[in-house]
Amino acid sequence: MTRSVPRLVVAAPSSGSGKTTVATGLMAAFAARGLAVSPHKVGPDYIDPGYHALATGRVGRNLDAYLCGPELVAPLFLHGARGCDIAVVEGVMGLYDGAAGEGELASTAQVAKLLRAPVVLVVDASSQSRSVAALVHGFASFDPQVRIGGVILNKVASDRHEELLREALDSSGVPVLGALRRVAQVDTPSRHLGLVPVAERQAAAVGAVAEMAAQVERGCDLEALLGLARGAGTLPGAAWEPPVTAAPRREVVAVAGGSAFTFSYAEHAELLTAAGAEVVTFDPLRDERLPEGTAGLVVGGGFPEVYAQELSANEPLRRAVAELALSGAPVAAECAGLLYLCRELDGQPMCGVLDATARMSDRLTLGYRDAVAVGDSVLAQAGTRMRGHEFHRTVVEPGAGAAPAWGVRAPVRRVEGFVQRGVHASYLHTHWASRPGVARRFVERCRTS
């Protein structure tokens, strides 16, 4: 089976070149023309997809060849792009940067090849003119299987500067598809883990996305970019589908959301639903009760450290979470969820499910991890191997319980996380599409606990 989905990958020579502005602006500009736009992000990042969703009205989806394996990149892409007129994929870091020590694995270049998609290279043109041709030539010739379909020049100082850049690129064989002027940065504030998520600044984020779209409209040849996307051709294979389990009744699985818990892969809810769950989102900052009939709880990533005081003040919900965990019901917590289940976070009382404390740290913990389940849990049997990602500036003490969640290889061998009763809590973010049995096992435990 083959599918034809017009598609572009927006990449850059390095981080900070402007690919988020261009990718999000392109998504919004195409959507404003009445096109159904499928937004995607290379890598494990949760925050950019929130802006993509705002730009397109569709859920942002990640394509991560490390977490899910290269073989799932195209199927997951086709799943997300079903029914769309065009797909825009924002890259990660520099075009050829991937998992440390793993060659091209998880790089934007690898994803572009797996999707057979043309790459639009966003180049920070400040402080250069003719040298831009050497830079583009190097990126276009480094891997012949990566097709650089065009260049968008960013941070161009003036009409004369643009003229010099275009002249330099005339002989490169790579067309210039846009030039964005050097302007004040779009209002997308950052903090300790990157951009502030959309859920925390909805009105301001709407304005920021509108400004990105306006910049792209002013400076880019949208018709040429659309033509490039339409020339991507067919993509062989079938779209990914979550395996459906027939069930006599649907178990309510409560999923934490709101401003404090914004990190989640869309496929997780789809897998839980397919496994027989009724997924109900609740906000730990505002809701004083778990959803009616809750049989299982999923608390993903986010920024509880920013909202520690408000989360602590919601004592009725903290008590309800503790009671659910004490009953033996399945509880899956990742990173922010781990912090929420601790006794306290930065001195503020949390749920007290785990005999551990959490605090902010100056040290950034970041990177992919190979993990193996140390023992049986509501998510996996002992010995199950998964790949995960850590991204936090917090410390949990102790770092593992009497029954750890994972044995982790890289950067050093260690055990990590907590398994007790029905609780599985860990710093690792995992992508369940790589192991659909995780969601099925979790829902089955909801049914029998």
C-alpha positions in Angstrom: 0.0 0.0 0.0 1.3 3.5 -0.8 0.1 6.9 0.3 0.7 10.3 -1.3 0.8 13.0 1.3 2.3 16.4 0.3 5.1 17.0 2.9 8.0 19.2 3.9 10.7 18.9 6.5 11.8 22.2 8.0 15.4 21.9 9.2 18.4 24.1 10.0 22.2 23.9 10.3 21.9 24.3 14.1 19.5 25.2 16.9 18.6 28.8 17.1 18.4 29.3 13.3 14.6 30.0 13.4 13.1 26.7 12.3 10.4 26.8 14.9 9.3 30.2 13.7 9.3 29.1 10.1 7.7 25.7 10.6 4.9 27.0 12.9 4.4 30.0 10.6 4.2 27.8 7.5 1.6 25.6 9.3 -0.5 28.6 10.2 -0.1 30.2 6.8 -1.2 27.0 5.0 -4.1 26.5 7.4 -5.2 30.1 6.7 -5.5 29.2 3.1 -8.0 26.5 3.9 -5.6 23.5 3.8 -5.8 20.7 6.4 -2.3 20.8 7.8 -0.8 17.8 9.7 1.9 19.1 12.2 4.8 16.9 13.2 8.0 17.4 15.3 11.2 15.3 15.1 12.4 14.1 18.4 10.9 13.8 21.9 10.0 17.5 22.5 6.5 18.0 23.8 6.4 21.8 23.8 6.7 22.7 20.1 3.8 20.4 19.1 1.5 22.6 21.3 2.3 25.6 19.2 1.9 23.4 16.1 -1.6 22.4 17.3 -2.5 26.0 17.8 -1.4 26.8 14.3 -3.3 24.0 12.6 -6.2 23.0 14.8 -4.9 19.4 14.8 -2.9 17.6 17.5 0.8 17.9 17.1 2.6 14.6 16.8 6.2 13.5 17.4 8.4 11.4 15.1 11.2 9.9 17.1 13.3 7.2 15.5 15.1 6.4 18.8 12.0 6.0 21.0 9.9 4.2 18.5 12.4 2.7 16.0 13.0 3.9 12.4 10.4 1.3 11.2 7.6 3.2 12.9 8.4 6.7 11.7 6.5 6.5 8.4 3.5 4.6 9.8 3.1 7.1 12.6 3.4 9.9 10.2 0.7 8.5 7.9 -1.5 7.9 11.0 -1.2 11.6 11.9 -1.5 12.9 8.4 -4.6 10.9 7.4 -7.1 13.1 5.6 -4.7 16.1 5.4 -3.7 18.3 2.4 -0.2 18.8 3.5 2.2 17.9 6.4 4.9 20.1 7.8 7.6 18.4 9.9 9.8 20.6 12.2 13.2 19.2 12.7 15.3 19.0 15.8 18.8 20.6 16.5 20.9 20.7 13.3 19.9 18.7 10.3 22.4 15.9 10.8 22.4 15.9 14.7 20.9 12.8 16.3 21.2 10.6 19.4 24.7 11.0 20.8 27.1 8.3 19.6 24.4 6.7 17.3 25.3 8.2 13.9 22.3 9.5 12.1 19.8 7.8 14.5 16.9 10.1 15.5 18.3 13.0 13.4 16.1 15.2 11.2 18.1 13.9 8.2 17.1 10.3 9.0 13.5 11.2 9.4 13.5 13.1 6.1 14.9 10.0 4.4 12.4 7.7 6.0 9.6 10.0 4.9 11.1 10.5 1.4 10.4 14.2 2.1 12.2 17.3 0.7 14.0 19.4 3.3 13.7 23.2 3.5 16.8 24.5 5.2 16.4 27.6 7.4 19.7 29.5 7.5 20.6 32.2 9.9 22.0 34.7 7.4 23.1 37.3 9.9 26.8 38.3 9.6 27.4 36.5 6.3 26.9 37.0 2.6 28.8 34.8 0.1 29.7 32.3 2.8 26.0 31.2 2.8 26.6 29.4 -0.5 29.4 27.3 1.1 27.2 26.4 4.0 24.3 25.4 1.9 26.5 23.5 -0.5 28.0 21.5 2.4 24.6 20.6 3.9 23.2 19.7 0.4 26.2 17.4 -0.5 26.9 15.8 2.9 24.3 13.0 2.4 23.1 12.5 -1.2 20.0 10.7 0.1 18.9 13.9 1.8 17.2 16.2 -0.7 17.6 19.9 0.2 14.6 21.3 -1.8 15.1 24.9 -0.9 16.5 27.5 1.5 14.7 30.1 3.6 17.1 32.9 4.7 16.4 34.2 8.2 17.5 37.3 10.0 18.2 39.2 6.7 19.3 42.8 7.5 18.2 44.7 4.4 17.2 44.5 0.7 20.9 44.8 -0.2 21.8 42.0 2.2 19.1 39.8 0.6 20.4 40.6 -2.9 24.0 39.5 -1.9 22.7 36.3 -0.4 20.6 35.4 -3.4 23.5 36.1 -5.8 25.7 33.9 -3.7 23.2 31.0 -3.9 22.4 31.3 -7.6 25.0 28.7 -8.5 24.3 26.4 -5.6 21.4 24.6 -7.4 19.2 25.1 -4.3 16.4 27.7 -4.8 15.8 30.4 -2.3 12.1 30.0 -1.2 12.0 32.8 1.3 13.8 35.6 3.1 12.7 36.8 6.6 13.9 40.1 7.8 15.7 40.6 11.1 12.9 41.6 13.5 12.3 41.6 17.2 11.9 38.0 18.4 8.3 36.7 18.4 7.0 36.6 22.0 7.7 33.0 22.9 9.2 33.1 26.4 11.5 30.4 27.7 12.5 29.1 31.1 14.5 26.2 32.5 13.3 23.5 30.1 12.6 25.6 26.9 9.5 27.4 25.6 6.6 28.0 28.0 3.9 25.6 26.9 0.8 26.9 25.1 -1.5 25.7 27.9 0.2 28.3 30.3 -0.2 31.3 28.0 -3.0 30.6 25.6 -3.9 34.1 24.6 -0.3 35.3 24.2 0.5 32.1 22.3 -2.3 32.8 19.8 -0.7 36.2 19.1 2.8 34.6 18.8 1.6 32.1 16.2 -0.2 34.8 14.3 3.0 36.8 14.1 5.0 33.8 12.9 2.4 33.3 10.2 2.6 36.9 9.2 6.4 36.8 8.9 6.2 33.7 6.7 3.5 35.2 4.5 5.5 38.3 4.0 8.8 36.6 3.3 8.2 33.2 1.8 7.0 31.9 -1.6 4.1 29.8 -0.3 3.2 28.6 -3.8 6.7 27.3 -4.4 6.8 25.6 -1.0 3.4 24.0 -1.6 4.7 22.8 -5.0 7.8 21.3 -3.4 5.6 19.5 -0.8 3.3 18.1 -3.6 6.4 16.7 -5.4 7.3 14.5 -2.5 5.6 11.5 -4.1 4.2 8.4 -2.6 5.2 6.8 0.7 5.0 3.0 0.8 3.4 1.1 3.7 0.4 1.4 5.9 -0.6 3.9 8.5 -0.1 2.9 12.2 -3.2 1.8 14.0 -3.6 1.2 17.7 -4.5 -2.5 18.3 -8.2 -2.7 19.3 -9.2 -4.9 22.2 -12.8 -6.0 22.6 -14.0 -5.4 26.1 -17.3 -5.9 27.9 -17.1 -2.5 29.5 -14.9 0.6 29.3 -12.7 1.4 32.3 -12.3 5.0 33.2 -8.6 6.1 33.0 -8.0 9.5 34.4 -5.2 11.5 32.6 -3.7 14.6 34.3 -3.8 17.7 32.2 -4.0 21.5 32.6 -1.1 23.9 32.9 1.0 21.7 35.3 0.9 18.5 33.2 1.2 19.4 29.5 3.5 16.6 28.2 1.8 13.7 26.5 2.1 11.8 23.3 -1.2 11.7 21.4 -0.8 8.0 20.7 -1.0 7.2 24.4 -4.6 8.2 24.8 -5.4 6.5 21.5 -3.8 3.3 22.7 -5.6 3.4 26.0 -8.9 3.9 24.2 -8.2 1.1 21.8 -7.4 -1.2 24.7 -10.9 -0.6 26.2 -10.5 2.6 28.4 -12.6 5.7 28.6 -9.9 8.4 28.8 -11.0 11.4 30.9 -8.7 14.4 31.3 -8.7 16.3 34.6 -6.7 19.3 35.9 -4.9 18.7 39.2 -4.7 22.5 39.7 -8.4 22.9 39.8 -10.3 19.6 40.1 -10.8 18.5 43.7 -11.9 15.0 42.7 -10.8 12.4 40.2 -13.2 11.7 37.4 -16.2 9.6 38.4 -15.4 5.9 38.3 -11.7 6.3 37.9 -10.1 2.8 37.7 -6.6 3.9 36.7 -4.5 7.1 36.7 -1.9 8.4 34.2 0.2 11.5 35.3 2.6 12.5 32.5 5.2 15.2 32.2 5.0 18.9 32.7 6.0 21.6 35.2 4.8 20.8 38.7 7.8 22.6 40.1 6.3 25.9 38.7 2.9 25.1 40.3 4.1 23.4 43.5 2.2 25.7 45.8 -1.1 25.5 43.9 -0.8 21.7 43.5 -0.1 21.4 47.2 -3.1 23.6 48.1 -5.5 21.2 46.3 -5.5 18.9 49.3 -8.7 17.0 48.4 -7.3 15.9 45.1 -3.9 14.9 46.6 -5.8 12.8 49.2 -7.9 11.2 46.4 -4.8 10.3 44.4 -3.2 8.8 47.5 -6.3 6.7 48.3 -6.5 5.4 44.7 -2.8 4.4 44.8 -3.3 2.7 48.2 -6.2 0.7 46.8 -3.8 -1.0 44.4 -5.3 0.7 41.3 -2.9 1.1 38.4 -1.1 4.5 38.4 1.5 5.4 35.8 3.6 8.5 36.4 6.4 9.9 34.3 8.8 12.7 35.4 6.3 15.4 36.5 4.0 12.7 37.7 6.8 11.2 39.7 7.3 14.5 41.5 3.6 14.8 42.2 3.5 11.4 43.8 6.4 12.2 46.2 5.9 13.3 49.8 7.0 16.9 48.9 8.3 19.0 46.1 10.5 22.0 47.1 9.1 21.8 50.6 5.5 21.7 49.5 3.4 18.7 50.4 2.5 16.5 47.5 0.5 13.2 47.3 2.7 11.2 49.6 2.3 8.0 47.5 6.1 7.5 47.4 8.4 7.7 50.3 10.6 10.3 48.5 11.2 14.0 48.3 11.8 16.1 45.2 13.5 19.4 44.7 14.7 21.7 42.0 18.3 21.5 40.9 20.8 23.6 38.9 21.8 20.6 36.9 20.0 19.7 33.6 19.5 16.0 33.1 18.9 15.3 29.4 19.2 12.4 27.0 18.0 9.2 25.6 18.0 6.1 27.7 17.9 2.4 27.1 15.9 0.8 29.9 14.8 -2.7 31.0 12.0 -3.4 33.5 13.5 -4.6 36.7 10.4 -6.4 37.9 6.8 -6.9 37.0 4.5 -3.8 37.1 1.2 -2.5 35.7 3.1 -1.4 32.6 5.5 -4.3 31.8 6.8 -7.7 32.7 10.3 -8.0 34.1 12.8 -8.0 31.3 10.8 -5.8 29.0 13.1 -3.4 27.1 12.0 0.1 26.2 13.7 3.3 25.2 13.1 6.5 27.0 14.1 10.1 27.4 15.0 12.2 30.4 14.6 16.0 30.5 14.5 17.7 33.9 16.2 20.0 36.4 14.9 18.2 39.5 16.2 15.6 41.9 14.2 12.8 43.7 15.7 11.3 46.8 16.0 8.4 46.9 16.2 7.9 43.2 14.8 4.4 43.3 12.5 2.4 45.6 12.9 -1.1 47.1 11.4 -2.3 43.8 12.8 0.0 41.0 11.0 0.7 37.8 13.9 0.5 35.3 17.4 -0.6 35.0 19.0 2.1 32.8 22.1 2.0 30.6 23.6 5.4 29.8 25.2 7.6 30.9 25.9 5.1 33.7 24.3 1.9 34.7 21.8 2.4 37.5 18.3 1.6 38.7 15.6 4.2 38.7 12.0 4.8 39.7 9.5 3.1 41.9 7.1 0.1 41.6 4.8 -0.5 44.6 1.3 -2.0 44.5 -0.2 -0.7 41.3 2.2 2.3 41.0 4.8 2.7 38.3 6.7 6.0 38.7 9.8 7.0 36.8 11.7 10.0 35.3 11.7 8.3 31.9 9.3 9.5 29.2 8.5 6.6 27.0 6.5 6.3 23.8 4.0 3.5 24.1 3.5 3.1 20.3 6.8 1.2 20.4 5.2 -1.2 22.9 1.4 -1.3 22.4 1.2 -4.0 25.0 2.0 -1.4 27.7 -1.4 0.3 27.3 -3.2 -3.1 27.0 -1.6 -4.4 30.2 -2.5 -1.2 32.0 -6.1 -1.3 31.1 -6.3 -5.0 31.9 -5.0 -4.2 35.4 -7.7 -1.5 35.7 -10.2 -4.2 35.1 -8.9 -6.6 37.6 -7.5 -4.5 40.4 
